[in-house]
Amino acid sequence: MTWTSRKETVVTTTMVVIMVFCASIFFFVVDWFLGIGVKSILGLGS
């Protein structure tokens, strides 16, 4: 078994950072819509 090359490590790290960023945006949007829905159902917002 050999170590991964520098290029493979950089590509993998870049993909992980991009996927974490995409996931954080996705969950931010989902949380925002759920918050709007809960506020409208409970009548908490004016």
PyMOL commands that set and color helices and strands:
alter all, ss='L'
color gray80, all
select helices_A, chain A and resi 6-42
alter helices_A, ss='H'
color red, helices_A
deselect
rebuild
show_as cartoon
